[in-house]
Amino acid sequence: MARITLEDLAHTYFDPAEGDVEWAVRRLDLEWADGGAFALLGPSGCGKTTLLNIMSGLLRPTRGRILFDDRDVTGLSPEARNIAQVFQFPVVYDTMSVYDNIAFPLRNRGMAEAEIAPRVAEIAELTELTPMLRQRAAGLTADGKQKISLARGLVRPDVNLVMFDEPLTVIDPHLKWVLRSKLRELHQRVRTTMIYVTHDQTEALTFADQVVVMNAGEVVQIGTPVELFEQPQHTFVGHFIGSPGMNVLPAKIENGTALFGGQPVEVANPVAAAEGVVELGIRPEFVRFAPTGIPATVTNVADAGRYRIIDTESRGHSIKLLVDEGEPIPSGAVNLGFAPGQTRLYRDGWLIGGAGR
Ligand SMILES: Nc1ncnc2c1ncn2[C@@H]1O[C@H](COP(=O)(O)OP(=O)(O)OP(=O)(O)O)[C@@H](O)[C@H]1O
């Protein structure tokens, strides 16, 4: 196990000497605590795989250093870093048995057969492979083969880090749910530093204690699932996490007061020192129908099981809110109230007075 530090890291696939090049990962300082369960979450193309390959040693960063505890590993090969990686698609030896596939990384490191057997048995149990241990891997379904990859990634007790790169892509939906909880349970048992890379918020939020959210080559927030939900430091986080995501509305600050459509709105973050055009963020969970407030019109009602998602329009802007099952929904002209403790202002995407900028 190790604490992983990324120091002043940046990467471009182009020649930086050419000047104004595109950066796949922009300047980054990040520490992954020893033994933590992390997720790296962001949309396609935001730089997750680039960062993962830099940490595993497949890619040398254009700038910066990678430390495992206090050891600089920037120039070390993947093998020398002693990490395990599970990829999106199964990597298995078809001609070997399931048992031999799982035992492979242990044999490779010279572990005695007497020690290998209980370790393989334990990991096979966790990944539900026990009944197939004697079968040849070739006979398994895509699900089964990916479970072997997961088991192989998890079997070595001495690794510095286990990285999962969208590992559940080929797994069927029911098993996905089972494996997600199993991975979390497994982390709690072994406490190896684990990083789970995904674009799926449910996978990230179920697995991780700390989620690192990336957008456009940049880390926009690191936080617990609750922090990301309750205190988004960037409008991207508000919008990307949550279903539906945070409402982001144009607003202004005049004489220390936040205004939406010219109407004063009470907000949670300090805005007295700011002035001018900003964005107002409020999650649908914290918008209510109210006797007075922001005038709006209901445009759509969608049933989402225990609650409904209401679309409204106010001064040409869409505002969503959630209403519990059984609660009445007014029609025609309505008024909306924003919970003041959950209404925040952002400038250029970043929370005003927040930690980001
Ligand atoms: N070999 C490459 N050459 C040039 N540009 C690349 C290369 N690999 C990635 N990129 C670019 O770097 C940026 C980050 O890509 P990266 O694959 O790291 O993102 P990602 O978040 O992992 O996306 P995905 O989930 O789709 O794999 C993107 O703009 C991508 O087009």
The ligand as an SDF file (V2000), in Angstrom:
LIG
                    3D

 31 33  0  0  0  0  0  0  0  0999 V2000
   -2.8800    9.1840  -28.0650 N   0  0  0  0  0  0  0  0  0  0  0  0
   -3.4630   10.3910  -28.0930 C   0  0  0  0  0  0  0  0  0  0  0  0
   -3.0970   11.3480  -28.9680 N   0  0  0  0  0  0  0  0  0  0  0  0
   -3.6810   12.5570  -28.9810 C   0  0  0  0  0  0  0  0  0  0  0  0
   -4.6650   12.9430  -28.1390 N   0  0  0  0  0  0  0  0  0  0  0  0
   -5.0980   12.0390  -27.2450 C   0  0  0  0  0  0  0  0  0  0  0  0
   -4.5330   10.7100  -27.1670 C   0  0  0  0  0  0  0  0  0  0  0  0
   -5.1660   10.0440  -26.1740 N   0  0  0  0  0  0  0  0  0  0  0  0
   -6.0720   10.9060  -25.6530 C   0  0  0  0  0  0  0  0  0  0  0  0
   -6.0270   12.0860  -26.2950 N   0  0  0  0  0  0  0  0  0  0  0  0
   -6.8510   13.2830  -25.9870 C   0  0  0  0  0  0  0  0  0  0  0  0
   -6.6130   13.6480  -24.6340 O   0  0  0  0  0  0  0  0  0  0  0  0
   -7.8200   14.0560  -23.9940 C   0  0  0  0  0  0  0  0  0  0  0  0
   -8.0650   13.1930  -22.7670 C   0  0  0  0  0  0  0  0  0  0  0  0
   -8.3180   11.8490  -23.1960 O   0  0  0  0  0  0  0  0  0  0  0  0
   -8.4950   10.6140  -22.1920 P   0  0  0  0  0  0  0  0  0  0  0  0
   -8.5900    9.3710  -23.0120 O   0  0  0  0  0  0  0  0  0  0  0  0
   -7.4460   10.6780  -21.1530 O   0  0  0  0  0  0  0  0  0  0  0  0
   -9.9120   10.9410  -21.5500 O   0  0  0  0  0  0  0  0  0  0  0  0
  -10.9290    9.9740  -20.7970 P   0  0  0  0  0  0  0  0  0  0  0  0
  -11.5910   10.8160  -19.7580 O   0  0  0  0  0  0  0  0  0  0  0  0
  -10.2360    8.7630  -20.3290 O   0  0  0  0  0  0  0  0  0  0  0  0
  -11.9660    9.5910  -21.9160 O   0  0  0  0  0  0  0  0  0  0  0  0
  -12.6380    8.1680  -22.2090 P   0  0  0  0  0  0  0  0  0  0  0  0
  -13.5100    7.8650  -21.0180 O   0  0  0  0  0  0  0  0  0  0  0  0
  -13.4070    8.4040  -23.4690 O   0  0  0  0  0  0  0  0  0  0  0  0
  -11.4890    7.2050  -22.3740 O   0  0  0  0  0  0  0  0  0  0  0  0
   -8.9120   13.9550  -25.0440 C   0  0  0  0  0  0  0  0  0  0  0  0
   -9.0720   15.2520  -25.6110 O   0  0  0  0  0  0  0  0  0  0  0  0
   -8.3510   12.9840  -26.0580 C   0  0  0  0  0  0  0  0  0  0  0  0
   -8.8610   13.2470  -27.3500 O   0  0  0  0  0  0  0  0  0  0  0  0
  1  2  1  0
  2  3  1  0
  2  7  2  0
  3  4  2  0
  4  5  1  0
  5  6  2  0
  6  7  1  0
  6 10  1  0
  7  8  1  0
  8  9  2  0
  9 10  1  0
 10 11  1  0
 11 12  1  0
 11 30  1  0
 12 13  1  0
 13 14  1  0
 13 28  1  0
 14 15  1  0
 15 16  1  0
 16 17  2  0
 16 18  1  0
 16 19  1  0
 19 20  1  0
 20 21  2  0
 20 22  1  0
 20 23  1  0
 23 24  1  0
 24 25  2  0
 24 26  1  0
 24 27  1  0
 28 29  1  0
 28 30  1  0
 30 31  1  0
M  END
$$$$
